[in-house]
Amino acid sequence: MEVWKSCDEVEFRVAGAVHAWRHRERFLSGLAWDSIAAACLLRPAGPPATLLMLGLAGGTSLRVLRHLLPDCRFTAVEIDPKIIDAARRWMHLGEIGIEIVVADAYQWLRDNRRRFDAVIDDVYLAGADDVFRPLAWESAHLDTLCRAIAPGGLLAANLVTGPGHRAMQSLMRRLFRDRFPVVRSVTTPESLNETLVGGRNVATGRRLDPWLWNFPHGTDRRLWRQIAVRKL
């Protein structure tokens, strides 16, 4: 992993891809982390009070969500203690307020008995040239994820959508549509990612509108307006 730093920004880069980002004044990047954060706000019953993130890295999405949800209880599972240490040093991870479990996310999930209003699956590993999902997705894996969702809760999964990732995207879309009554896709125009969000019900993009003025920086507001939510 490489750390790229300027006066205002810090990036973690792995195999040429940005895996975490922090800006001194802003919260939104125009990339996948915006979509992940927005997806968690589409819970019809209201913002989540508890949230589980599988695959923490630098905590970029949770930094956005902590700004919007100061009282939400965050739990994150991350396999790499070195990236947690780097995030504490360079990304101010300790300021977010996260219960961090150092473990293989999917092994931890199989033993988990807790339930959360929102569950985020952002588990990717870095290969020599690209990132990849460490587990072949199938219905049984989705069963395990769904056991962690509280009634009325949501499951959000980040997907890389560029070349070499379309088969995984198609598979996960099909699994989500087979499992959940409502599935929505959350994207930003500058990102090669899609966040799938499924549940018994999932709010439309209008649910994001009231959050706009929580962002004091004009660039953040512009990027928030660009987030697109559509039903699959």
BELCOR-V812215 format. One record per residue. N is the residue number from 1. OMEGA is omega in degrees with one decimal (none if undefined). D_LAST is the distance of its C-alpha to the last C-alpha in Angstrom with 2 decimals. Layout:
BEGIN
n:omega:d_last
N:OMEGA:D_LAST
N:OMEGA:D_LAST
END
This chain:
BEGIN
n:omega:d_last
1:176.2:35.14
2:174.8:36.48
3:176.8:36.78
4:-172.1:36.66
5:170.2:38.20
6:179.4:39.28
7:-173.4:40.77
8:-169.0:37.43
9:170.9:34.85
10:175.9:34.55
11:165.8:32.22
12:179.9:32.01
13:178.0:31.51
14:-178.7:31.08
15:177.1:31.29
16:-178.5:30.95
17:178.5:27.63
18:-177.5:27.60
19:177.0:26.85
20:-175.1:27.92
21:174.6:29.02
22:176.1:31.15
23:-176.2:32.62
24:-174.9:35.77
25:-173.1:34.59
26:179.7:30.86
27:-172.8:27.80
28:-175.3:24.91
29:-171.7:24.74
30:-175.1:21.88
31:-169.1:20.54
32:-176.5:18.32
33:177.5:20.35
34:-179.1:19.35
35:179.5:15.61
36:-180.0:16.64
37:-178.8:18.93
38:-178.4:16.65
39:-178.0:13.99
40:-179.7:16.95
41:-177.7:17.75
42:177.0:14.68
43:-175.1:16.55
44:-177.9:17.29
45:-179.7:20.84
46:-177.4:21.63
47:-179.7:22.07
48:173.1:22.59
49:177.4:26.24
50:-176.0:25.86
51:176.8:23.72
52:175.6:23.82
53:176.9:23.16
54:-174.0:23.51
55:-172.2:24.86
56:-174.2:26.71
57:-177.3:28.41
58:176.7:29.70
59:-175.1:27.70
60:-179.3:26.19
61:-178.6:23.09
62:174.4:25.37
63:175.3:27.80
64:-176.3:25.30
65:176.5:24.42
66:176.3:28.15
67:-177.1:28.89
68:-173.2:26.45
69:-174.1:27.11
70:-175.9:30.81
71:-178.9:31.19
72:177.8:28.22
73:-177.0:29.43
74:169.9:28.01
75:179.7:28.44
76:178.1:27.72
77:-177.3:28.52
78:-174.7:29.69
79:-169.6:31.61
80:-179.6:33.70
81:-179.6:36.44
82:179.8:37.51
83:174.5:34.32
84:178.0:34.65
85:178.6:38.23
86:179.4:37.27
87:176.1:34.62
88:-178.0:37.28
89:-169.4:39.68
90:-174.1:37.59
91:-178.7:34.49
92:-176.5:36.32
93:-178.1:34.08
94:-179.5:36.67
95:-173.0:36.10
96:-179.3:32.55
97:-176.2:33.71
98:166.2:31.79
99:-175.0:32.89
100:176.0:32.66
101:177.4:32.97
102:-175.8:34.09
103:167.9:32.76
104:-171.5:30.40
105:-175.1:27.15
106:173.6:26.10
107:177.1:29.68
108:-176.4:29.95
109:-178.7:26.77
110:179.0:28.28
111:-175.6:31.28
112:175.3:29.57
113:179.8:30.06
114:178.6:28.79
115:-171.0:25.60
116:178.4:23.73
117:176.7:21.59
118:176.7:19.35
119:179.5:19.29
120:172.8:18.49
121:177.4:18.60
122:-175.5:19.89
123:173.4:22.32
124:171.2:23.35
125:-178.5:26.84
126:172.5:28.66
127:-178.4:30.07
128:-174.6:32.72
129:-174.2:30.45
130:174.5:26.92
131:179.9:25.00
132:173.5:23.58
133:-175.7:22.05
134:-174.8:25.15
135:174.8:23.70
136:-177.7:21.99
137:176.6:18.83
138:-175.5:19.01
139:-178.6:18.43
140:178.1:21.74
141:177.6:20.84
142:175.6:17.74
143:-178.8:20.24
144:177.5:22.49
145:-176.1:20.01
146:177.4:19.02
147:179.7:22.75
148:-176.3:23.01
149:176.3:20.62
150:177.0:22.60
151:-178.1:21.74
152:-176.8:19.17
153:-175.0:18.26
154:168.6:15.28
155:177.0:14.68
156:179.6:13.78
157:176.8:14.12
158:179.1:15.19
159:167.4:14.61
160:-171.1:16.97
161:-177.5:15.47
162:179.8:18.76
163:-178.5:20.98
164:-176.9:21.60
165:-172.9:18.37
166:178.7:15.86
167:177.6:16.67
168:177.9:15.99
169:-179.7:12.64
170:179.2:11.65
171:-176.6:13.39
172:174.4:11.89
173:-178.9:8.24
174:179.7:9.80
175:178.3:11.91
176:-178.6:9.52
177:178.4:7.70
178:-172.9:11.39
179:-170.3:12.69
180:175.5:10.90
181:179.6:10.51
182:175.5:7.90
183:177.0:5.67
184:177.0:5.45
185:179.9:6.61
186:-175.6:10.25
187:169.5:12.50
188:-174.5:15.98
189:-176.2:17.56
190:-171.8:20.30
191:170.4:18.59
192:179.1:17.71
193:173.4:15.41
194:172.2:11.92
195:172.1:11.68
196:176.3:9.11
197:-177.0:9.91
198:178.2:9.93
199:174.9:12.41
200:171.2:13.85
201:179.5:12.72
202:-176.9:11.33
203:176.7:12.87
204:179.9:11.73
205:177.8:13.22
206:179.6:16.42
207:-179.3:17.24
208:-172.7:18.14
209:-176.4:20.66
210:-178.3:23.57
211:-172.1:23.63
212:-172.9:24.50
213:168.5:28.22
214:-179.0:28.38
215:-177.8:28.64
216:-175.6:32.18
217:-177.9:31.74
218:178.2:30.66
219:176.5:28.80
220:-180.0:26.65
221:177.7:25.88
222:-179.5:24.99
223:177.9:22.60
224:178.6:20.99
225:-176.6:20.41
226:-180.0:18.63
227:-177.8:15.83
228:177.4:12.51
229:178.6:9.70
230:-179.2:6.53
231:174.9:3.81
232:none:0.00
END
